[in-house]
């Protein structure tokens, strides 16, 4: 299993995180008490379920191993284990960020994830 985890985030929210030097989470993360991440295999389903039709999104790849014990895999949809970060995301753990545009069919077009 890859140590890379992914966060789908509105570009404006991510710009604010860049200015602060860390990402504290989107409103849903703050409400739930942890930052929601997805594995590469889960990211497309996450986009369909939670971000359908939304534009101006980024896909942020994060080195999960660098987050240590604050990153916990917990059961969620259908019993799948999803990565949850209990704490802020330090931007030095970010591997890359790429736009997540909508394709002609209305689904998000994902970059290659590894």
Phi and psi in radians as a Rosetta constraint file:
Dihedral C 1 N 2 CA 2 C 2 CIRCULARHARMONIC -1.235 0.35
Dihedral N 2 CA 2 C 2 N 3 CIRCULARHARMONIC 2.595 0.35
Dihedral C 2 N 3 CA 3 C 3 CIRCULARHARMONIC -1.478 0.35
Dihedral N 3 CA 3 C 3 N 4 CIRCULARHARMONIC -0.069 0.35
Dihedral C 3 N 4 CA 4 C 4 CIRCULARHARMONIC -1.432 0.35
Dihedral N 4 CA 4 C 4 N 5 CIRCULARHARMONIC 2.308 0.35
Dihedral C 4 N 5 CA 5 C 5 CIRCULARHARMONIC -2.114 0.35
Dihedral N 5 CA 5 C 5 N 6 CIRCULARHARMONIC 2.793 0.35
Dihedral C 5 N 6 CA 6 C 6 CIRCULARHARMONIC -2.231 0.35
Dihedral N 6 CA 6 C 6 N 7 CIRCULARHARMONIC 2.500 0.35
Dihedral C 6 N 7 CA 7 C 7 CIRCULARHARMONIC -2.196 0.35
Dihedral N 7 CA 7 C 7 N 8 CIRCULARHARMONIC 2.238 0.35
Dihedral C 7 N 8 CA 8 C 8 CIRCULARHARMONIC -1.667 0.35
Dihedral N 8 CA 8 C 8 N 9 CIRCULARHARMONIC 2.202 0.35
Dihedral C 8 N 9 CA 9 C 9 CIRCULARHARMONIC -2.542 0.35
Dihedral N 9 CA 9 C 9 N 10 CIRCULARHARMONIC 2.457 0.35
Dihedral C 9 N 10 CA 10 C 10 CIRCULARHARMONIC -1.044 0.35
Dihedral N 10 CA 10 C 10 N 11 CIRCULARHARMONIC 2.409 0.35
Dihedral C 10 N 11 CA 11 C 11 CIRCULARHARMONIC -1.003 0.35
Dihedral N 11 CA 11 C 11 N 12 CIRCULARHARMONIC -0.660 0.35
Dihedral C 11 N 12 CA 12 C 12 CIRCULARHARMONIC -1.147 0.35
Dihedral N 12 CA 12 C 12 N 13 CIRCULARHARMONIC -0.666 0.35
Dihedral C 12 N 13 CA 13 C 13 CIRCULARHARMONIC -1.184 0.35
Dihedral N 13 CA 13 C 13 N 14 CIRCULARHARMONIC -0.669 0.35
Dihedral C 13 N 14 CA 14 C 14 CIRCULARHARMONIC -1.202 0.35
Dihedral N 14 CA 14 C 14 N 15 CIRCULARHARMONIC -0.636 0.35
Dihedral C 14 N 15 CA 15 C 15 CIRCULARHARMONIC -1.056 0.35
Dihedral N 15 CA 15 C 15 N 16 CIRCULARHARMONIC -0.713 0.35
Dihedral C 15 N 16 CA 16 C 16 CIRCULARHARMONIC -1.099 0.35
Dihedral N 16 CA 16 C 16 N 17 CIRCULARHARMONIC -0.717 0.35
Dihedral C 16 N 17 CA 17 C 17 CIRCULARHARMONIC -1.098 0.35
Dihedral N 17 CA 17 C 17 N 18 CIRCULARHARMONIC -0.708 0.35
Dihedral C 17 N 18 CA 18 C 18 CIRCULARHARMONIC -1.025 0.35
Dihedral N 18 CA 18 C 18 N 19 CIRCULARHARMONIC -0.712 0.35
Dihedral C 18 N 19 CA 19 C 19 CIRCULARHARMONIC -1.186 0.35
Dihedral N 19 CA 19 C 19 N 20 CIRCULARHARMONIC -0.595 0.35
Dihedral C 19 N 20 CA 20 C 20 CIRCULARHARMONIC -1.428 0.35
Dihedral N 20 CA 20 C 20 N 21 CIRCULARHARMONIC -0.448 0.35
Dihedral C 20 N 21 CA 21 C 21 CIRCULARHARMONIC 1.617 0.35
Dihedral N 21 CA 21 C 21 N 22 CIRCULARHARMONIC -0.032 0.35
Dihedral C 21 N 22 CA 22 C 22 CIRCULARHARMONIC -2.734 0.35
Dihedral N 22 CA 22 C 22 N 23 CIRCULARHARMONIC 2.815 0.35
Dihedral C 22 N 23 CA 23 C 23 CIRCULARHARMONIC -1.971 0.35
Dihedral N 23 CA 23 C 23 N 24 CIRCULARHARMONIC 2.038 0.35
Dihedral C 23 N 24 CA 24 C 24 CIRCULARHARMONIC -1.524 0.35
Dihedral N 24 CA 24 C 24 N 25 CIRCULARHARMONIC -0.225 0.35
Dihedral C 24 N 25 CA 25 C 25 CIRCULARHARMONIC 2.136 0.35
Dihedral N 25 CA 25 C 25 N 26 CIRCULARHARMONIC 2.786 0.35
Dihedral C 25 N 26 CA 26 C 26 CIRCULARHARMONIC -1.424 0.35
Dihedral N 26 CA 26 C 26 N 27 CIRCULARHARMONIC 2.952 0.35
Dihedral C 26 N 27 CA 27 C 27 CIRCULARHARMONIC -0.898 0.35
Dihedral N 27 CA 27 C 27 N 28 CIRCULARHARMONIC -0.716 0.35
Dihedral C 27 N 28 CA 28 C 28 CIRCULARHARMONIC -1.139 0.35
Dihedral N 28 CA 28 C 28 N 29 CIRCULARHARMONIC -0.619 0.35
Dihedral C 28 N 29 CA 29 C 29 CIRCULARHARMONIC -1.151 0.35
Dihedral N 29 CA 29 C 29 N 30 CIRCULARHARMONIC -0.800 0.35
Dihedral C 29 N 30 CA 30 C 30 CIRCULARHARMONIC -1.081 0.35
Dihedral N 30 CA 30 C 30 N 31 CIRCULARHARMONIC -0.676 0.35
Dihedral C 30 N 31 CA 31 C 31 CIRCULARHARMONIC -1.179 0.35
Dihedral N 31 CA 31 C 31 N 32 CIRCULARHARMONIC -0.629 0.35
Dihedral C 31 N 32 CA 32 C 32 CIRCULARHARMONIC -1.524 0.35
Dihedral N 32 CA 32 C 32 N 33 CIRCULARHARMONIC -0.260 0.35
Dihedral C 32 N 33 CA 33 C 33 CIRCULARHARMONIC 1.532 0.35
Dihedral N 33 CA 33 C 33 N 34 CIRCULARHARMONIC 0.175 0.35
Dihedral C 33 N 34 CA 34 C 34 CIRCULARHARMONIC -2.750 0.35
Dihedral N 34 CA 34 C 34 N 35 CIRCULARHARMONIC 2.801 0.35
Dihedral C 34 N 35 CA 35 C 35 CIRCULARHARMONIC -1.565 0.35
Dihedral N 35 CA 35 C 35 N 36 CIRCULARHARMONIC 2.172 0.35
Dihedral C 35 N 36 CA 36 C 36 CIRCULARHARMONIC -1.360 0.35
Dihedral N 36 CA 36 C 36 N 37 CIRCULARHARMONIC 2.262 0.35
Dihedral C 36 N 37 CA 37 C 37 CIRCULARHARMONIC -2.171 0.35
Dihedral N 37 CA 37 C 37 N 38 CIRCULARHARMONIC 2.950 0.35
Dihedral C 37 N 38 CA 38 C 38 CIRCULARHARMONIC -2.288 0.35
Dihedral N 38 CA 38 C 38 N 39 CIRCULARHARMONIC 2.710 0.35
Dihedral C 38 N 39 CA 39 C 39 CIRCULARHARMONIC -1.411 0.35
Dihedral N 39 CA 39 C 39 N 40 CIRCULARHARMONIC 2.998 0.35
Dihedral C 39 N 40 CA 40 C 40 CIRCULARHARMONIC -1.007 0.35
Dihedral N 40 CA 40 C 40 N 41 CIRCULARHARMONIC -0.685 0.35
Dihedral C 40 N 41 CA 41 C 41 CIRCULARHARMONIC -1.229 0.35
Dihedral N 41 CA 41 C 41 N 42 CIRCULARHARMONIC -0.373 0.35
Dihedral C 41 N 42 CA 42 C 42 CIRCULARHARMONIC -1.735 0.35
Dihedral N 42 CA 42 C 42 N 43 CIRCULARHARMONIC -0.297 0.35
Dihedral C 42 N 43 CA 43 C 43 CIRCULARHARMONIC -1.074 0.35
Dihedral N 43 CA 43 C 43 N 44 CIRCULARHARMONIC -0.731 0.35
Dihedral C 43 N 44 CA 44 C 44 CIRCULARHARMONIC -1.143 0.35
Dihedral N 44 CA 44 C 44 N 45 CIRCULARHARMONIC -0.728 0.35
Dihedral C 44 N 45 CA 45 C 45 CIRCULARHARMONIC -1.127 0.35
Dihedral N 45 CA 45 C 45 N 46 CIRCULARHARMONIC -0.677 0.35
Dihedral C 45 N 46 CA 46 C 46 CIRCULARHARMONIC -1.058 0.35
Dihedral N 46 CA 46 C 46 N 47 CIRCULARHARMONIC -0.767 0.35
Dihedral C 46 N 47 CA 47 C 47 CIRCULARHARMONIC -1.074 0.35
Dihedral N 47 CA 47 C 47 N 48 CIRCULARHARMONIC -0.779 0.35
Dihedral C 47 N 48 CA 48 C 48 CIRCULARHARMONIC -1.122 0.35
Dihedral N 48 CA 48 C 48 N 49 CIRCULARHARMONIC -0.721 0.35
Dihedral C 48 N 49 CA 49 C 49 CIRCULARHARMONIC -1.347 0.35
Dihedral N 49 CA 49 C 49 N 50 CIRCULARHARMONIC -0.710 0.35
Dihedral C 49 N 50 CA 50 C 50 CIRCULARHARMONIC -1.961 0.35
Dihedral N 50 CA 50 C 50 N 51 CIRCULARHARMONIC -0.256 0.35
Dihedral C 50 N 51 CA 51 C 51 CIRCULARHARMONIC -2.282 0.35
Dihedral N 51 CA 51 C 51 N 52 CIRCULARHARMONIC 0.355 0.35
Dihedral C 51 N 52 CA 52 C 52 CIRCULARHARMONIC -0.933 0.35
Dihedral N 52 CA 52 C 52 N 53 CIRCULARHARMONIC 2.212 0.35
Dihedral C 52 N 53 CA 53 C 53 CIRCULARHARMONIC 1.345 0.35
Dihedral N 53 CA 53 C 53 N 54 CIRCULARHARMONIC -0.075 0.35
Dihedral C 53 N 54 CA 54 C 54 CIRCULARHARMONIC -1.400 0.35
Dihedral N 54 CA 54 C 54 N 55 CIRCULARHARMONIC 2.422 0.35
Dihedral C 54 N 55 CA 55 C 55 CIRCULARHARMONIC -1.889 0.35
Dihedral N 55 CA 55 C 55 N 56 CIRCULARHARMONIC 3.060 0.35
Dihedral C 55 N 56 CA 56 C 56 CIRCULARHARMONIC 1.051 0.35
Dihedral N 56 CA 56 C 56 N 57 CIRCULARHARMONIC 0.739 0.35
Dihedral C 56 N 57 CA 57 C 57 CIRCULARHARMONIC -1.846 0.35
Dihedral N 57 CA 57 C 57 N 58 CIRCULARHARMONIC 2.717 0.35
Dihedral C 57 N 58 CA 58 C 58 CIRCULARHARMONIC -2.095 0.35
Dihedral N 58 CA 58 C 58 N 59 CIRCULARHARMONIC 2.590 0.35
Dihedral C 58 N 59 CA 59 C 59 CIRCULARHARMONIC -1.831 0.35
Dihedral N 59 CA 59 C 59 N 60 CIRCULARHARMONIC 2.115 0.35
Dihedral C 59 N 60 CA 60 C 60 CIRCULARHARMONIC -1.936 0.35
Dihedral N 60 CA 60 C 60 N 61 CIRCULARHARMONIC 2.157 0.35
Dihedral C 60 N 61 CA 61 C 61 CIRCULARHARMONIC -1.683 0.35
Dihedral N 61 CA 61 C 61 N 62 CIRCULARHARMONIC 2.324 0.35
Dihedral C 61 N 62 CA 62 C 62 CIRCULARHARMONIC -2.233 0.35
Dihedral N 62 CA 62 C 62 N 63 CIRCULARHARMONIC 2.432 0.35
Dihedral C 62 N 63 CA 63 C 63 CIRCULARHARMONIC -1.326 0.35
Dihedral N 63 CA 63 C 63 N 64 CIRCULARHARMONIC 1.687 0.35
Dihedral C 63 N 64 CA 64 C 64 CIRCULARHARMONIC -1.051 0.35
Dihedral N 64 CA 64 C 64 N 65 CIRCULARHARMONIC -0.600 0.35
Dihedral C 64 N 65 CA 65 C 65 CIRCULARHARMONIC -1.091 0.35
Dihedral N 65 CA 65 C 65 N 66 CIRCULARHARMONIC -0.545 0.35
Dihedral C 65 N 66 CA 66 C 66 CIRCULARHARMONIC -1.280 0.35
Dihedral N 66 CA 66 C 66 N 67 CIRCULARHARMONIC -0.203 0.35
Dihedral C 66 N 67 CA 67 C 67 CIRCULARHARMONIC -1.532 0.35
Dihedral N 67 CA 67 C 67 N 68 CIRCULARHARMONIC -0.173 0.35
Dihedral C 67 N 68 CA 68 C 68 CIRCULARHARMONIC 1.086 0.35
Dihedral N 68 CA 68 C 68 N 69 CIRCULARHARMONIC -2.529 0.35
Dihedral C 68 N 69 CA 69 C 69 CIRCULARHARMONIC -1.244 0.35
Dihedral N 69 CA 69 C 69 N 70 CIRCULARHARMONIC -0.168 0.35
Dihedral C 69 N 70 CA 70 C 70 CIRCULARHARMONIC -1.266 0.35
Dihedral N 70 CA 70 C 70 N 71 CIRCULARHARMONIC -0.329 0.35
Dihedral C 70 N 71 CA 71 C 71 CIRCULARHARMONIC -1.665 0.35
Dihedral N 71 CA 71 C 71 N 72 CIRCULARHARMONIC 2.053 0.35
Dihedral C 71 N 72 CA 72 C 72 CIRCULARHARMONIC -2.160 0.35
Dihedral N 72 CA 72 C 72 N 73 CIRCULARHARMONIC 2.335 0.35
Dihedral C 72 N 73 CA 73 C 73 CIRCULARHARMONIC -1.608 0.35
Dihedral N 73 CA 73 C 73 N 74 CIRCULARHARMONIC 2.093 0.35
Dihedral C 73 N 74 CA 74 C 74 CIRCULARHARMONIC -2.264 0.35
Dihedral N 74 CA 74 C 74 N 75 CIRCULARHARMONIC 2.611 0.35
Dihedral C 74 N 75 CA 75 C 75 CIRCULARHARMONIC -1.131 0.35
Dihedral N 75 CA 75 C 75 N 76 CIRCULARHARMONIC 2.418 0.35
Dihedral C 75 N 76 CA 76 C 76 CIRCULARHARMONIC -2.489 0.35
Dihedral N 76 CA 76 C 76 N 77 CIRCULARHARMONIC -2.288 0.35
Dihedral C 76 N 77 CA 77 C 77 CIRCULARHARMONIC -0.737 0.35
Dihedral N 77 CA 77 C 77 N 78 CIRCULARHARMONIC 2.099 0.35
Dihedral C 77 N 78 CA 78 C 78 CIRCULARHARMONIC 1.011 0.35
Dihedral N 78 CA 78 C 78 N 79 CIRCULARHARMONIC 0.394 0.35
Dihedral C 78 N 79 CA 79 C 79 CIRCULARHARMONIC 1.444 0.35
Dihedral N 79 CA 79 C 79 N 80 CIRCULARHARMONIC -0.015 0.35
Dihedral C 79 N 80 CA 80 C 80 CIRCULARHARMONIC -1.121 0.35
Dihedral N 80 CA 80 C 80 N 81 CIRCULARHARMONIC 2.584 0.35
Dihedral C 80 N 81 CA 81 C 81 CIRCULARHARMONIC -1.538 0.35
Dihedral N 81 CA 81 C 81 N 82 CIRCULARHARMONIC 2.107 0.35
Dihedral C 81 N 82 CA 82 C 82 CIRCULARHARMONIC -1.929 0.35
Dihedral N 82 CA 82 C 82 N 83 CIRCULARHARMONIC 2.483 0.35
Dihedral C 82 N 83 CA 83 C 83 CIRCULARHARMONIC -1.336 0.35
Dihedral N 83 CA 83 C 83 N 84 CIRCULARHARMONIC 2.241 0.35
Dihedral C 83 N 84 CA 84 C 84 CIRCULARHARMONIC -2.183 0.35
Dihedral N 84 CA 84 C 84 N 85 CIRCULARHARMONIC 2.306 0.35
Dihedral C 84 N 85 CA 85 C 85 CIRCULARHARMONIC -1.805 0.35
Dihedral N 85 CA 85 C 85 N 86 CIRCULARHARMONIC 2.077 0.35
Dihedral C 85 N 86 CA 86 C 86 CIRCULARHARMONIC -1.641 0.35
Dihedral N 86 CA 86 C 86 N 87 CIRCULARHARMONIC 1.557 0.35
Dihedral C 86 N 87 CA 87 C 87 CIRCULARHARMONIC 2.448 0.35
Dihedral N 87 CA 87 C 87 N 88 CIRCULARHARMONIC 3.138 0.35
Dihedral C 87 N 88 CA 88 C 88 CIRCULARHARMONIC -1.381 0.35
Dihedral N 88 CA 88 C 88 N 89 CIRCULARHARMONIC 2.684 0.35
Dihedral C 88 N 89 CA 89 C 89 CIRCULARHARMONIC -1.610 0.35
Dihedral N 89 CA 89 C 89 N 90 CIRCULARHARMONIC 1.967 0.35
Dihedral C 89 N 90 CA 90 C 90 CIRCULARHARMONIC -1.255 0.35
Dihedral N 90 CA 90 C 90 N 91 CIRCULARHARMONIC 2.346 0.35
Dihedral C 90 N 91 CA 91 C 91 CIRCULARHARMONIC -1.173 0.35
Dihedral N 91 CA 91 C 91 N 92 CIRCULARHARMONIC -0.309 0.35
Dihedral C 91 N 92 CA 92 C 92 CIRCULARHARMONIC -1.269 0.35
Dihedral N 92 CA 92 C 92 N 93 CIRCULARHARMONIC -0.142 0.35
Dihedral C 92 N 93 CA 93 C 93 CIRCULARHARMONIC -1.534 0.35
Dihedral N 93 CA 93 C 93 N 94 CIRCULARHARMONIC -0.136 0.35
Dihedral C 93 N 94 CA 94 C 94 CIRCULARHARMONIC -1.362 0.35
Dihedral N 94 CA 94 C 94 N 95 CIRCULARHARMONIC 2.218 0.35
Dihedral C 94 N 95 CA 95 C 95 CIRCULARHARMONIC -1.496 0.35
Dihedral N 95 CA 95 C 95 N 96 CIRCULARHARMONIC -0.754 0.35
Dihedral C 95 N 96 CA 96 C 96 CIRCULARHARMONIC -2.887 0.35
Dihedral N 96 CA 96 C 96 N 97 CIRCULARHARMONIC 2.871 0.35
Dihedral C 96 N 97 CA 97 C 97 CIRCULARHARMONIC -2.398 0.35
Dihedral N 97 CA 97 C 97 N 98 CIRCULARHARMONIC 2.368 0.35
Dihedral C 97 N 98 CA 98 C 98 CIRCULARHARMONIC -2.427 0.35
Dihedral N 98 CA 98 C 98 N 99 CIRCULARHARMONIC 2.609 0.35
Dihedral C 98 N 99 CA 99 C 99 CIRCULARHARMONIC -1.084 0.35
Dihedral N 99 CA 99 C 99 N 100 CIRCULARHARMONIC 2.636 0.35
Dihedral C 99 N 100 CA 100 C 100 CIRCULARHARMONIC -2.176 0.35
Dihedral N 100 CA 100 C 100 N 101 CIRCULARHARMONIC 1.309 0.35
Dihedral C 100 N 101 CA 101 C 101 CIRCULARHARMONIC -1.318 0.35
Dihedral N 101 CA 101 C 101 N 102 CIRCULARHARMONIC 2.866 0.35
Dihedral C 101 N 102 CA 102 C 102 CIRCULARHARMONIC -1.526 0.35
Dihedral N 102 CA 102 C 102 N 103 CIRCULARHARMONIC 2.423 0.35
Dihedral C 102 N 103 CA 103 C 103 CIRCULARHARMONIC -1.516 0.35
Dihedral N 103 CA 103 C 103 N 104 CIRCULARHARMONIC 3.089 0.35
Dihedral C 103 N 104 CA 104 C 104 CIRCULARHARMONIC -1.030 0.35
Dihedral N 104 CA 104 C 104 N 105 CIRCULARHARMONIC -0.469 0.35
Dihedral C 104 N 105 CA 105 C 105 CIRCULARHARMONIC -1.527 0.35
Dihedral N 105 CA 105 C 105 N 106 CIRCULARHARMONIC 0.023 0.35
Dihedral C 105 N 106 CA 106 C 106 CIRCULARHARMONIC 1.558 0.35
Dihedral N 106 CA 106 C 106 N 107 CIRCULARHARMONIC -0.101 0.35
Dihedral C 106 N 107 CA 107 C 107 CIRCULARHARMONIC -1.564 0.35
Dihedral N 107 CA 107 C 107 N 108 CIRCULARHARMONIC 2.654 0.35
Dihedral C 107 N 108 CA 108 C 108 CIRCULARHARMONIC -1.240 0.35
Dihedral N 108 CA 108 C 108 N 109 CIRCULARHARMONIC 2.488 0.35
Dihedral C 108 N 109 CA 109 C 109 CIRCULARHARMONIC -1.684 0.35
Dihedral N 109 CA 109 C 109 N 110 CIRCULARHARMONIC 1.943 0.35
Dihedral C 109 N 110 CA 110 C 110 CIRCULARHARMONIC -1.556 0.35
Dihedral N 110 CA 110 C 110 N 111 CIRCULARHARMONIC 2.461 0.35
Dihedral C 110 N 111 CA 111 C 111 CIRCULARHARMONIC -1.293 0.35
Dihedral N 111 CA 111 C 111 N 112 CIRCULARHARMONIC 3.018 0.35
Dihedral C 111 N 112 CA 112 C 112 CIRCULARHARMONIC -1.165 0.35
Dihedral N 112 CA 112 C 112 N 113 CIRCULARHARMONIC 2.317 0.35
Dihedral C 112 N 113 CA 113 C 113 CIRCULARHARMONIC -2.050 0.35
Dihedral N 113 CA 113 C 113 N 114 CIRCULARHARMONIC 2.418 0.35
